[in-house]
Amino acid sequence: MRLIPIESLDTEGLADYSRLTDVALRRVSEPEGGLYIAESTKVITRALAAGHRPRSVLLQEQWVKDVAPLLDAFPDVPVYVGDAPTLESLTGYHLHRGALAAMHRPEMPDMRSLIRGARRIVLLEDIVDHTNVGAIFRSVAGLGADAVLVSPRCADPLYRRSVRVSMGTVLQVPWTRMPEWPEAQAILHEEGFHIAALALDDKAVTLDAFSHTPPERVALALGAEGDGLSSAALEAADTTVMIPMLHGVDSLNVASASAVALWSLRVGA
Ligand SMILES: C[S@@+](CC[C@H](N)C(=O)[O-])C[C@H]1O[C@@H](n2cnc3c(N)ncnc32)[C@H](O)[C@@H]1O
């Protein structure tokens, strides 16, 4: 392992971690071919298991023994080691989860090959909140759906907060960003998917009714927190499905809605 004690915060390789505020992270993590930050040994382990490559690691001395075995295959990756105050002044926050790794973002898989063979997929249209994106991935993993498609404007699943809220499942669940949506509905139909739009609509069928004899392959579309699914998405759907609401509540949080629907439509569990 290539341990590098931090002697100066100006060290070139540390720039990936400097002032890790949400805004700064967005800058380094969003561009295609850029980086994302894996936080904690657990998430780093998942990222490596997914075949992602680290560019560097940042940690306190006490975590070296935990991280060392993870990096056996990457002897040349720099591992920057510093004390808590040094790391805090570098990143802008207290690093209580032990280690951070700057990871190379994986190439986005082709949508068609990603969904081929899948039976349940989730499609996120313009979800803006990284917490919701992370929570949906956690439900997808835990309730056995096969893949996630995100619209061009959907929040980044590899953003630090999404990764953390997902418990690292964004690194495990196959996903890709659709180049265009709702134009991609043609691909979904060609691959045999029934598009079910989750929306509160007078003409919607209830989730219970839809789940009674569900289609073999379902793409479950979820809409943005404020406005819900666009009219174009609703038009692209084969069925609109609603979870009936009680006590005057108008809707569920989008991540809660995904969990309810995925459980109802689960295959073989
Ligand atoms: C907070 S809701 C958006 C509410 C928005 N005012 C609307 O009318 O769609 C965000 C997303 O969660 C899903 N959702 C939430 N509650 C739902 C329900 N009771 N039935 C079906 N979908 C629901 C839908 O996909 C919706 O686009």
The ligand as a MOL file (V3000), in Angstrom:
LIG
                    3D

  0  0  0     0  0            999 V3000
M  V30 BEGIN CTAB
M  V30 COUNTS 27 29 0 0 0
M  V30 BEGIN ATOM
M  V30 1 C -44.7950 13.2650 -3.9630 0
M  V30 2 S -45.3720 12.4740 -5.3620 0 CHG=1
M  V30 3 C -45.8380 13.8120 -6.4270 0
M  V30 4 C -47.1630 14.3260 -6.1190 0
M  V30 5 C -47.7050 15.1500 -7.2590 0
M  V30 6 N -48.3900 16.2650 -6.7100 0
M  V30 7 C -48.6250 14.3020 -8.1330 0
M  V30 8 O -49.7870 14.6130 -8.1940 0
M  V30 9 O -48.1520 13.3400 -8.7410 0 CHG=-1
M  V30 10 C -43.9460 11.9050 -6.2260 0
M  V30 11 C -44.1620 10.6360 -6.9690 0
M  V30 12 O -44.4400 9.5950 -6.0590 0
M  V30 13 C -45.3350 8.6660 -6.6310 0
M  V30 14 N -46.5130 8.5990 -5.7460 0
M  V30 15 C -46.6080 9.1500 -4.5200 0
M  V30 16 N -47.7720 8.8140 -3.9530 0
M  V30 17 C -48.4230 8.0450 -4.8250 0
M  V30 18 C -49.6880 7.3660 -4.8090 0
M  V30 19 N -50.4810 7.4540 -3.7410 0
M  V30 20 N -50.0390 6.6470 -5.8740 0
M  V30 21 C -49.2340 6.5430 -6.9540 0
M  V30 22 N -48.0300 7.1680 -7.0250 0
M  V30 23 C -47.6200 7.9030 -5.9820 0
M  V30 24 C -45.6530 9.1600 -8.0260 0
M  V30 25 O -44.8300 8.5040 -8.9530 0
M  V30 26 C -45.3120 10.6310 -7.9370 0
M  V30 27 O -44.9430 11.1290 -9.2050 0
M  V30 END ATOM
M  V30 BEGIN BOND
M  V30 1 1 1 2
M  V30 2 1 2 3
M  V30 3 1 2 10
M  V30 4 1 3 4
M  V30 5 1 4 5
M  V30 6 1 5 6
M  V30 7 1 5 7
M  V30 8 2 7 8
M  V30 9 1 7 9
M  V30 10 1 10 11
M  V30 11 1 11 12
M  V30 12 1 11 26
M  V30 13 1 12 13
M  V30 14 1 13 14
M  V30 15 1 13 24
M  V30 16 1 14 15
M  V30 17 1 14 23
M  V30 18 2 15 16
M  V30 19 1 16 17
M  V30 20 1 17 18
M  V30 21 2 17 23
M  V30 22 1 18 19
M  V30 23 2 18 20
M  V30 24 1 20 21
M  V30 25 2 21 22
M  V30 26 1 22 23
M  V30 27 1 24 25
M  V30 28 1 24 26
M  V30 29 1 26 27
M  V30 END BOND
M  V30 END CTAB
M  END
